[in-house]
């Protein structure tokens, strides 16, 4: 006799509860692992297609993997006075970042959503600033357009609300 839908749901719930905690943690970590793998695939130099911060046609962003594959370091405007670094890594079920800004602050963000194509980050604290008063990067998205093109959109905040400083980087992997 086939199981009624309610019976099937009850069996599924019991099976989930009976799953060892280690296996549940591994299943929960899959979205973070997949998103982090997408970030690791960015390793290399990326050219600014639109001229954000005067870098049109030049390498504006470099991604490299360190920490035995556990960390992705993004360097923006290497060698320029306003060079900045963002460090990405997994934290359990999430991908997190710390942005080391030319403004001297270090906002932290946590990935709140990923659909396989877009990784969205939201503010999760920081150092060297008062988020209710001081300007800082507050949220952002990285869109994986294809293997060699991404769009990064960052939302700045000032005095506790979104500011006019919201850079968008349309980037293409440097060839050769």
Secondary structure, 3 states (H helix, E strand, C coil): CCCCHHHHHHHHHHHHHHCCHHHHHHHHHHHHHHHHHHHHCCCEEEEECCCHHHCECCEEEEEEEEHHHCEEEEEECCCCCCCEEEEEEEECCEEEEEEECCCCCEEEEEEEEECCCEEEEEEEEEECCCCCCCCEEEEEEEEEEECCEEEEEEEEEECCEECCCCCEEEEEECCC
